[in-house]
Amino acid sequence: MKKVLILLFLLVCLNVAMAGEIHRINLEGEIVHIIQVPEKDVIRFEWEGMEHKIMVRDINQEGVSVTVFIEGSDVPYYASINYASSLNLDFDRNGLHDLSVRVNEINGNTVNLALEKLNVEGNLITGNVVGSSGSSNFSVIATTLVLVAIVIFGVILKRKGKV
């Protein structure tokens, strides 16, 4: 029984260890804000009284996978950006891009992102976007595998006790 409790404790620690830090930034008064963000960290900022978040899900040499949480939107938006592309966001759904997110530099598991205030027309990503393009399910898979291992371990212990 002690081993099962130890495994459950390790499972809880695994989920806590995979959580990243939250970086609060203030975009007021700056046109471009450069921020260095490790993988799994979240950038939190306000835009016209609403709080939005950008989570850096995955970093590799080709680019960065992010999840954008737009306040007031029912679903998050999943995107990949690299040196040749940028992510343009329209938070207030007025038909103008409000913020552009670009990759400045990638160093291992850390990325320098440039967040630039915009006010240009074009193709938009708004809070109404539905769907995803491949989310990272590592924590779900890891948790499931640990739970399956605990169940198998419990069955083996139970059988040894009956024999």
C-alpha positions in Angstrom: 0.0 0.0 0.0 2.9 2.3 0.8 4.2 1.9 -2.8 0.9 2.9 -4.2 0.9 6.0 -2.1 4.4 6.8 -3.2 3.4 6.3 -6.9 0.4 8.6 -6.4 2.7 11.3 -4.8 5.0 11.0 -7.8 2.1 11.4 -10.2 1.1 14.6 -8.5 4.7 15.9 -8.6 4.9 15.1 -12.3 1.9 17.3 -13.1 3.2 20.1 -10.9 6.7 19.9 -12.5 5.2 20.3 -16.0 3.6 23.6 -15.2 5.4 26.7 -16.3 5.7 30.2 -15.0 3.4 33.1 -15.7 5.1 36.3 -17.1 3.0 39.4 -16.6 3.9 42.1 -19.1 2.6 45.6 -19.6 2.1 46.7 -23.2 1.2 50.3 -22.3 3.4 52.9 -23.9 5.5 50.4 -25.9 5.1 49.6 -29.5 7.3 46.5 -29.4 7.8 44.4 -26.3 10.6 41.7 -26.4 10.3 38.9 -23.9 12.3 35.7 -23.3 10.1 32.8 -22.6 11.0 29.2 -21.7 8.8 26.3 -23.1 5.6 25.7 -21.1 5.5 29.3 -19.8 2.6 31.8 -20.2 2.7 35.4 -21.1 -0.2 37.3 -19.5 -1.2 40.9 -20.5 -4.1 43.3 -20.7 -5.6 44.8 -23.8 -8.2 47.4 -23.3 -9.3 46.1 -19.9 -9.4 42.4 -20.9 -6.7 39.9 -19.9 -5.2 37.6 -22.6 -2.6 34.8 -22.4 -0.1 33.3 -24.8 1.3 29.9 -23.8 4.5 28.7 -25.4 3.7 25.0 -25.8 6.7 23.7 -27.8 10.0 25.1 -29.0 12.1 23.5 -31.7 14.5 24.7 -34.4 11.7 25.1 -36.9 9.7 27.4 -34.7 7.3 27.7 -31.8 3.9 26.3 -31.0 1.7 28.6 -29.0 -1.8 28.6 -27.5 -3.6 31.9 -27.4 -6.3 32.4 -24.8 -8.5 35.4 -25.8 -10.7 36.6 -22.9 -14.3 36.3 -24.0 -13.6 33.5 -26.5 -15.0 30.1 -25.9 -12.0 28.2 -27.2 -8.2 28.8 -27.3 -6.4 29.2 -30.6 -3.4 27.0 -31.5 -0.8 28.3 -33.8 2.8 27.7 -34.9 5.1 30.6 -35.7 8.7 30.8 -36.9 11.3 33.3 -38.2 9.4 33.7 -41.5 5.9 34.1 -40.1 4.0 36.0 -37.4 0.8 35.6 -35.5 -1.6 38.6 -35.9 -4.4 38.9 -33.3 -7.6 41.0 -33.2 -8.7 41.1 -29.5 -11.6 43.5 -29.8 -13.0 42.1 -33.1 -13.0 45.4 -34.9 -11.5 44.2 -38.1 -8.0 45.6 -37.3 -5.0 43.6 -36.1 -4.1 44.6 -32.6 -1.0 42.6 -31.8 1.6 40.8 -33.8 3.7 38.0 -32.2 7.0 37.2 -33.9 10.0 34.9 -33.2 13.2 36.9 -32.7 15.5 34.1 -31.5 15.4 30.5 -30.4 17.9 29.2 -27.9 17.3 25.6 -26.9 14.1 25.5 -24.9 13.8 29.3 -24.7 12.4 31.7 -27.3 12.6 35.5 -27.6 9.2 36.8 -28.8 8.5 40.2 -30.1 4.9 41.5 -29.3 4.2 44.5 -31.5 1.1 46.7 -31.3 -0.6 47.0 -34.7 -3.5 48.7 -36.3 -3.7 47.4 -39.8 -6.3 45.6 -41.8 -5.9 42.1 -43.1 -6.6 38.5 -42.4 -7.7 38.1 -38.8 -7.6 35.7 -35.9 -10.4 36.6 -33.5 -11.9 35.1 -30.5 -14.3 33.2 -32.7 -11.8 30.8 -34.1 -12.8 27.1 -33.6 -10.5 24.1 -33.9 -6.9 23.4 -33.3 -3.9 22.3 -35.2 -2.4 19.6 -33.0 -2.2 20.3 -29.3 0.4 18.9 -27.0 -1.1 16.1 -24.9 2.1 15.0 -23.0 0.6 15.5 -19.5 -2.5 13.6 -20.3 -0.5 10.7 -21.8 1.9 10.7 -18.9 -0.9 10.8 -16.3 -2.7 7.9 -18.1 0.5 5.8 -18.2 1.1 6.3 -14.5 -2.4 5.4 -13.6 -2.3 2.2 -15.8 1.0 1.3 -14.1 -0.6 1.8 -10.6 -3.6 -0.4 -11.6 -1.3 -3.2 -12.9 0.9 -2.9 -9.8 -2.2 -3.2 -7.6 -3.4 -6.3 -9.5 0.0 -8.0 -9.1 0.1 -7.2 -5.4 -3.4 -8.5 -4.9 -2.6 -11.8 -6.8 0.6 -12.3 -4.7 -1.5 -11.9 -1.5 -4.0 -14.6 -2.6 -1.4 -17.3 -3.7 
